[in-house]
């Protein structure tokens, strides 16, 4: 189209030129007759055709260049879109990974010690002998009493989950074990109302541990197994076992306020056998705690436990109800810490009722009273001195309705040093003495000295 217009324009230009030349001729002169022979006309036509061809060629090149520019722009755009998509995908994946990392905490806590233990036993009027037994092994060894590995993930402002494993190794006993101590889903709906489903901290023991502050040196009184312990109605004398679980499987409701004049509470409905034994029974156990802090540095707490401890099974032996009552008063600030804990339990070990068949049990019912007092003083920078004293009176009744008593006395003292914020070391001396029933007196003594430590990250 453009070539035709250009050709017409050239032709018109030639015509105009000829007309102008004719018009410029004076009127007095007779215009000469213009004749064009065939050769000249053919030459003009050839020139016009060549010019038209060049114009067409130029127009084709322009159109091709425009098309190429359009295709190039489209290709560049496609490349940019294609290049942007992986970047966006990668950005989304990085954002998701950052969110996962930011909302997930991985940590651990290790209790370890290297110590020398001396254990002796005396029965009746016989001389005292050094021997292994009742939870004590003579000699020197390095122990990793506990190693907790924790993964905690926060889904949003309400829901989160926690997994904590419990690793234990004792060189003197050549014992290694691994358990799931905590595995729960948590919904925190309000500071005064949080619910945990699964294996989680029980109301009493972990609460006391926080105020005591030296769990890495020794368990609290209701969590400490004295000289090997005893459990069940067929157990024999020889020690006193722990009187509670630090974690158990069930449903846990808890909450707290902060500052002066604050409260805290927890109620747990659990299986009753502790975190190491996930089993069913016909009934569930309950433990609860309520605490009040008139000032932030002080707490007054009461607690209790009631249940069958997982022994109430279908077609099983009739059971009694195990119970425990707790009380604690404690103080802790940057310099001083002090506290006192008391507990009373009934039928903690003798839950199964003897039916008159099979081996006769040592005991048909039991009860215990115990108290613990402790104090510590941070006298210089990272240094502190501490001490603790426990006393337990454990009484059990035989089939002949004779009540016998075990008495356990325990104390420790030491000096601690905070090497780092997350590493504590303590030089400690421990003494434990258990005196058996008057009818068949026996005496167990254990002395231990060494270094205890806690590493957390």
C-alpha positions as CSV (number, residue, x, y, z in Angstrom):
1,X,0.0,0.0,0.0
2,X,2.8,2.4,0.9
3,X,4.6,1.6,-2.3
4,X,1.6,2.4,-4.4
5,X,1.1,5.7,-2.7
6,X,4.7,6.6,-3.2
7,X,4.6,5.7,-6.8
8,X,1.5,7.8,-7.4
9,X,3.2,10.7,-5.6
10,X,6.3,10.4,-7.8
11,X,4.1,10.3,-10.9
12,X,2.2,13.2,-9.8
13,X,5.4,15.1,-9.1
14,X,6.6,14.4,-12.6
15,X,3.3,15.6,-14.0
16,X,3.4,18.7,-11.9
17,X,6.9,19.4,-13.1
18,X,5.9,19.1,-16.7
19,X,2.9,21.3,-16.2
20,X,5.0,23.9,-14.4
21,X,7.5,24.0,-17.2
22,X,4.7,24.4,-19.7
23,X,3.1,27.2,-17.7
24,X,6.4,29.0,-17.5
25,X,6.5,29.4,-21.3
26,X,5.6,32.9,-22.5
27,X,2.2,33.3,-24.2
28,X,3.9,35.0,-27.2
29,X,5.7,31.8,-28.0
30,X,4.0,29.0,-29.5
31,X,4.4,25.9,-27.2
32,X,6.6,23.2,-28.8
33,X,5.0,19.9,-29.3
34,X,6.5,17.4,-26.8
35,X,7.0,14.0,-28.1
36,X,8.2,11.0,-26.1
37,X,9.4,8.1,-28.0
38,X,8.8,4.5,-26.9
39,X,12.4,4.0,-25.7
40,X,12.3,7.0,-23.4
41,X,8.9,5.9,-22.0
42,X,10.2,2.5,-21.4
43,X,13.2,3.9,-19.6
44,X,11.0,6.0,-17.4
45,X,8.8,3.1,-16.6
46,X,11.8,1.0,-15.7
47,X,13.2,3.7,-13.4
48,X,9.7,4.0,-11.8
49,X,9.5,0.2,-11.3
50,X,13.0,0.1,-9.8
51,X,12.1,2.9,-7.4
52,X,8.9,1.1,-6.4
53,X,10.9,-2.0,-5.8
54,X,13.4,-0.2,-3.5
55,X,10.5,1.4,-1.6
56,X,8.8,-2.0,-1.2
57,X,12.1,-3.5,0.0
58,X,12.6,-0.7,2.5
59,X,9.1,-1.1,3.8
60,X,9.5,-4.9,4.2
61,X,12.7,-4.3,6.2
62,X,10.9,-1.9,8.4
63,X,8.0,-4.3,9.0
64,X,10.4,-7.2,9.7
65,X,12.3,-5.0,12.1
66,X,9.1,-4.0,13.9
67,X,8.1,-7.7,14.1
68,X,11.5,-8.7,15.4
69,X,11.3,-6.0,18.1
70,X,7.9,-7.3,19.1
71,X,9.1,-10.9,19.3
72,X,12.2,-9.8,21.2
73,X,10.1,-7.9,23.7
74,X,7.8,-10.9,24.1
75,X,10.8,-13.3,24.6
76,X,12.4,-11.0,27.1
77,X,9.1,-10.8,29.0
78,X,8.8,-14.6,29.0
79,X,12.3,-15.0,30.3
80,X,11.6,-12.4,33.0
81,X,8.4,-14.2,34.1
82,X,10.2,-17.6,34.0
83,X,13.1,-16.2,36.0
84,X,10.8,-14.5,38.5
85,X,8.7,-17.7,39.3
86,X,11.6,-19.8,40.7
87,X,12.7,-16.8,42.7
88,X,9.2,-16.4,44.1
89,X,9.0,-20.1,44.9
90,X,12.4,-20.0,46.5
91,X,11.3,-16.9,48.5
92,X,8.2,-18.7,49.7
93,X,10.2,-21.7,50.7
94,X,12.7,-19.6,52.6
95,X,9.9,-17.7,54.3
96,X,8.4,-21.0,55.4
97,X,11.8,-22.3,56.6
98,X,12.5,-19.1,58.5
99,X,9.1,-19.4,60.1
100,X,9.8,-23.0,61.1
101,X,13.2,-22.1,62.6
102,X,11.9,-19.0,64.4
103,X,9.0,-21.0,65.9
104,X,11.0,-24.1,66.8
105,X,13.4,-24.3,69.8
106,X,15.8,-27.2,70.2
107,X,17.5,-27.4,73.6
108,X,18.9,-29.8,76.1
109,X,19.8,-30.2,79.8
110,X,22.4,-32.7,81.2
111,X,23.0,-33.6,84.8
112,X,26.4,-35.2,85.3
113,X,28.8,-36.0,88.1
114,X,32.1,-37.6,89.0
115,X,32.2,-38.9,92.6
116,X,33.4,-41.4,95.1
117,X,30.8,-43.4,97.0
118,X,31.2,-45.4,100.2
119,X,28.3,-47.7,101.2
120,X,28.2,-49.9,104.3
121,X,25.5,-52.1,105.8
122,X,25.0,-53.4,109.3
123,X,22.4,-55.9,110.5
124,X,21.7,-56.5,114.2
125,X,24.8,-56.6,116.2
126,X,27.0,-57.7,113.3
127,X,29.9,-55.4,112.3
128,X,29.4,-52.9,109.5
129,X,30.6,-54.1,106.1
130,X,31.3,-52.2,102.9
131,X,29.1,-53.8,100.2
132,X,27.1,-52.8,97.2
133,X,23.4,-52.8,97.4
134,X,20.2,-50.9,98.0
135,X,20.8,-48.4,95.2
136,X,24.5,-47.8,96.1
137,X,27.7,-48.9,94.5
138,X,31.1,-48.4,96.1
139,X,33.8,-46.8,94.1
140,X,34.5,-43.9,91.8
141,X,32.7,-43.2,88.6
142,X,31.3,-40.7,86.1
143,X,27.6,-40.6,85.7
144,X,25.2,-38.9,83.4
145,X,22.2,-39.0,85.6
146,X,19.9,-37.3,83.1
147,X,20.1,-35.9,79.6
148,X,17.0,-34.2,78.4
149,X,16.7,-33.3,74.7
150,X,13.8,-31.0,74.0
151,X,12.1,-29.9,70.8
152,X,9.4,-27.2,71.3
153,X,7.4,-25.8,68.3
154,X,4.9,-23.0,68.3
155,X,2.2,-23.2,65.7
156,X,0.6,-19.9,66.5
157,X,-0.2,-17.7,69.5
158,X,-2.4,-20.4,71.1
159,X,-1.1,-23.9,70.0
160,X,2.3,-25.4,70.5
161,X,3.9,-28.9,71.0
162,X,6.7,-30.3,73.1
163,X,8.8,-33.4,72.9
164,X,11.4,-34.1,75.6
165,X,13.5,-37.3,75.8
166,X,15.1,-38.6,79.0
167,X,18.5,-40.3,78.6
168,X,20.1,-42.0,81.6
169,X,23.5,-43.6,82.0
170,X,25.3,-44.8,85.1
171,X,28.8,-46.2,84.7
172,X,28.8,-48.0,88.0
173,X,25.6,-49.9,87.1
174,X,26.4,-50.2,83.3
175,X,22.9,-49.0,82.7
176,X,21.6,-47.0,79.7
177,X,18.0,-46.1,79.1
178,X,16.0,-43.7,76.9
179,X,12.4,-42.6,77.5
180,X,10.0,-40.0,76.3
181,X,9.5,-37.8,79.3
182,X,7.3,-35.2,77.7
183,X,5.2,-35.4,74.6
184,X,2.2,-33.0,74.6
185,X,0.2,-30.6,72.6
186,X,-0.6,-27.3,74.4
187,X,-3.3,-24.7,74.0
188,X,-2.7,-21.5,75.8
189,X,-5.9,-19.6,75.8
190,X,-5.2,-17.2,78.7
191,X,-2.4,-16.8,81.3
192,X,-4.8,-18.4,83.8
193,X,-5.9,-21.2,81.5
194,X,-3.5,-23.5,79.6
195,X,-4.3,-27.1,78.6
196,X,-1.7,-29.8,77.8
197,X,-2.7,-33.2,76.3
198,X,-0.1,-36.0,76.7
199,X,2.9,-36.6,78.9
200,X,3.7,-33.4,80.7
201,X,5.1,-32.0,84.0
202,X,3.0,-33.0,87.1
203,X,1.8,-30.2,89.4
204,X,4.1,-30.8,92.4
205,X,7.6,-32.1,91.8
206,X,8.7,-29.8,88.9
207,X,7.2,-26.8,90.8
208,X,9.3,-27.5,93.9
209,X,12.4,-28.1,91.8
210,X,12.2,-24.5,90.4
211,X,12.2,-23.0,93.8
212,X,14.8,-25.4,95.2
213,X,17.3,-24.6,92.4
214,X,19.7,-27.6,92.9
215,X,17.9,-30.4,91.1
216,X,21.2,-31.3,89.4
217,X,22.7,-32.1,92.8
218,X,19.7,-34.1,94.2
219,X,16.0,-34.9,93.5
220,X,13.5,-33.2,95.8
221,X,12.2,-35.3,98.7
222,X,9.1,-36.7,97.1
223,X,11.1,-37.6,94.0
224,X,14.1,-39.2,95.7
225,X,14.4,-43.0,96.0
226,X,15.9,-43.9,99.4
227,X,18.3,-46.8,99.4
228,X,16.7,-48.5,96.4
229,X,13.0,-48.2,97.4
230,X,10.2,-50.7,97.6
231,X,7.0,-50.9,95.6
232,X,4.0,-53.2,95.5
233,X,2.5,-55.4,98.2
234,X,5.1,-58.2,97.7
235,X,8.1,-56.0,98.1
236,X,10.6,-56.7,100.9
237,X,12.0,-54.2,103.3
238,X,15.2,-52.5,102.4
239,X,14.4,-48.9,101.6
240,X,11.9,-46.3,100.8
241,X,10.9,-45.4,97.2
242,X,9.9,-42.2,95.6
243,X,6.5,-40.7,96.4
244,X,5.5,-39.1,93.1
245,X,6.1,-38.8,89.4
246,X,7.6,-35.7,87.8
247,X,5.7,-36.4,84.5
248,X,2.8,-38.6,83.5
249,X,0.4,-39.2,80.6
250,X,-3.0,-37.4,80.8
251,X,-4.7,-34.0,80.6
252,X,-3.2,-31.1,82.5
253,X,-4.7,-27.7,83.1
254,X,-2.6,-24.9,84.6
255,X,-2.3,-21.1,84.9
256,X,-0.6,-18.3,86.8
257,X,-0.4,-14.6,87.3
258,X,2.9,-12.7,87.9
259,X,4.3,-10.2,90.3
260,X,3.3,-9.5,93.9
261,X,0.0,-10.9,95.2
262,X,-0.1,-13.6,92.4
263,X,-1.5,-17.1,92.2
264,X,-0.6,-20.3,90.3
265,X,-2.3,-23.6,90.0
266,X,-2.3,-26.9,88.1
267,X,-4.7,-29.9,88.0
268,X,-3.6,-33.1,86.2
269,X,-5.7,-36.2,85.5
270,X,-3.3,-39.0,84.6
271,X,-2.8,-42.7,84.1
272,X,-0.8,-43.0,87.4
273,X,2.2,-45.0,86.4
274,X,4.5,-42.2,85.3
275,X,5.9,-41.2,82.0
276,X,7.8,-44.5,81.6
277,X,4.7,-46.6,81.6
278,X,1.9,-45.7,79.1
279,X,-0.8,-48.1,80.2
280,X,-4.5,-48.3,80.7
281,X,-6.5,-49.1,83.9
282,X,-10.1,-48.9,85.0
283,X,-9.6,-45.5,86.7
284,X,-7.4,-42.4,86.5
285,X,-5.5,-40.5,89.1
286,X,-5.5,-36.8,90.0
287,X,-2.9,-34.5,91.3
288,X,-3.4,-30.8,92.0
289,X,-1.5,-27.7,93.3
290,X,-2.4,-24.2,94.3
291,X,0.2,-21.6,95.1
292,X,0.1,-18.0,96.4
293,X,2.9,-15.4,96.3
294,X,2.3,-12.4,98.6
295,X,5.4,-10.9,97.0
296,X,7.2,-12.1,93.9
297,X,10.2,-13.6,95.8
298,X,8.0,-15.9,98.0
299,X,5.5,-18.7,97.5
300,X,3.2,-20.7,99.7
301,X,1.9,-23.8,98.0
302,X,-0.4,-26.8,98.8
303,X,-0.9,-29.9,96.8
304,X,-2.3,-33.4,96.8
305,X,-2.5,-36.7,95.0
306,X,-5.2,-39.5,94.9
307,X,-5.5,-42.6,92.8
308,X,-4.7,-46.3,92.2
309,X,-1.4,-45.6,90.5
310,X,-2.5,-47.6,87.4
311,X,-3.1,-50.8,89.4
312,X,-6.9,-50.9,89.1
313,X,-7.1,-53.3,86.1
314,X,-9.9,-55.5,84.8
315,X,-10.1,-58.9,86.7
316,X,-7.2,-57.7,88.9
317,X,-6.7,-57.8,92.6
318,X,-8.8,-55.4,94.7
319,X,-7.0,-52.1,95.4
320,X,-6.7,-49.4,97.9
321,X,-6.4,-45.7,97.1
322,X,-2.9,-44.1,97.3
323,X,-2.8,-40.6,98.5
324,X,-0.3,-37.8,99.2
325,X,-0.6,-34.4,100.7
326,X,2.1,-31.7,100.1
327,X,3.0,-28.2,101.5
328,X,5.8,-25.8,100.8
329,X,7.0,-22.4,101.7
330,X,10.0,-20.9,99.8
331,X,11.9,-17.8,99.2
332,X,14.2,-16.9,96.3
333,X,15.9,-13.7,95.2
334,X,19.2,-12.9,93.6
335,X,21.2,-13.5,96.8
336,X,19.2,-15.9,99.0
337,X,17.2,-19.0,98.6
338,X,15.5,-21.0,101.4
339,X,12.5,-23.3,101.6
340,X,10.8,-26.1,103.5
341,X,8.7,-28.9,102.1
342,X,6.4,-31.4,103.9
343,X,4.5,-34.4,102.7
344,X,2.3,-37.2,104.1
345,X,1.4,-40.3,102.1
346,X,-0.8,-43.4,102.7
347,X,-0.8,-46.7,100.8
348,X,1.7,-45.4,98.3
349,X,3.3,-48.8,98.0
350,X,0.6,-51.2,99.3
351,X,-2.2,-50.5,96.9
352,X,-3.0,-54.2,96.1
353,X,-5.1,-55.9,98.8
354,X,-3.9,-59.3,100.0
355,X,-6.5,-62.0,99.3
356,X,-5.0,-64.7,101.5
357,X,-3.5,-66.8,98.7
358,X,0.0,-66.8,97.3
359,X,3.1,-65.5,99.1
360,X,2.3,-63.5,102.1
361,X,3.4,-59.8,101.7
362,X,5.7,-58.0,104.0
363,X,3.2,-55.2,104.4
364,X,-0.5,-54.7,103.9
365,X,-0.6,-50.9,104.3
366,X,1.9,-48.1,104.6
367,X,2.2,-44.4,105.4
368,X,5.0,-41.9,105.4
369,X,5.8,-38.5,106.7
370,X,8.7,-36.4,105.5
371,X,10.2,-33.0,105.5
372,X,13.0,-31.2,103.7
373,X,14.7,-27.9,104.4
374,X,17.2,-26.1,102.3
375,X,19.1,-22.8,101.9
376,X,21.6,-21.2,99.6
377,X,23.6,-18.0,99.6
378,X,25.2,-16.4,96.5
379,X,28.0,-14.7,98.4
380,X,30.2,-13.6,95.5
381,X,29.6,-13.2,91.8
382,X,29.1,-16.7,90.4
383,X,29.8,-18.5,93.8
384,X,27.2,-19.8,96.2
385,X,27.1,-22.1,99.2
386,X,24.2,-24.4,99.8
387,X,22.9,-27.1,102.2
388,X,19.9,-29.3,102.6
389,X,18.4,-31.8,105.2
390,X,15.7,-34.4,104.7
391,X,14.0,-36.7,107.1
392,X,11.5,-39.4,106.3
393,X,9.5,-41.7,108.6
394,X,8.1,-44.7,106.7
395,X,5.7,-47.0,108.5
396,X,4.2,-50.3,107.3
397,X,1.9,-52.8,108.9
398,X,2.4,-56.5,108.7
399,X,-0.2,-59.2,108.3
400,X,-0.1,-59.7,112.1
401,X,-1.0,-56.0,112.5
402,X,2.4,-55.1,113.7
403,X,3.6,-51.6,112.7
404,X,7.3,-51.2,111.8
405,X,9.2,-48.1,110.9
406,X,12.0,-47.1,108.6
407,X,13.8,-43.9,109.2
408,X,15.8,-42.1,106.6
409,X,18.1,-39.1,107.1
410,X,19.8,-37.3,104.3
411,X,21.8,-34.2,104.0
412,X,24.2,-32.5,101.6
413,X,26.3,-29.4,101.6
414,X,28.5,-27.8,99.0
415,X,29.7,-24.8,97.0
416,X,28.6,-24.1,93.5
417,X,30.2,-22.1,90.7
418,X,28.5,-20.7,87.6
419,X,31.2,-21.3,85.0
420,X,28.9,-20.0,82.3
421,X,25.3,-18.9,82.1
422,X,24.4,-22.4,81.0
423,X,27.1,-24.4,82.9
424,X,27.1,-25.0,86.6
425,X,29.5,-27.0,88.7
426,X,29.3,-27.9,92.4
427,X,31.6,-29.6,94.9
428,X,29.3,-31.6,97.1
429,X,29.3,-33.9,100.1
430,X,26.3,-36.2,100.6
431,X,25.3,-38.4,103.5
432,X,22.4,-40.8,103.7
433,X,21.4,-43.1,106.6
434,X,18.5,-45.5,106.8
435,X,17.7,-47.3,110.0
436,X,15.4,-50.4,109.9
437,X,12.7,-51.7,112.2
438,X,13.6,-52.3,115.8
439,X,12.5,-56.0,115.6
440,X,15.3,-56.7,113.0
441,X,17.4,-53.6,113.1
442,X,19.6,-52.8,110.1
443,X,21.5,-49.7,109.3
444,X,22.6,-48.5,105.8
445,X,25.0,-45.6,105.4
446,X,26.2,-44.0,102.3
447,X,28.8,-41.2,102.0
448,X,29.5,-39.6,98.7
449,X,31.8,-36.7,97.6
450,X,32.5,-35.3,94.2
451,X,31.6,-32.8,91.5
452,X,28.1,-32.4,90.2
453,X,27.2,-30.3,87.2
454,X,24.5,-29.1,84.9
455,X,24.8,-28.1,81.2
456,X,21.9,-26.5,79.4
457,X,21.6,-25.2,75.9
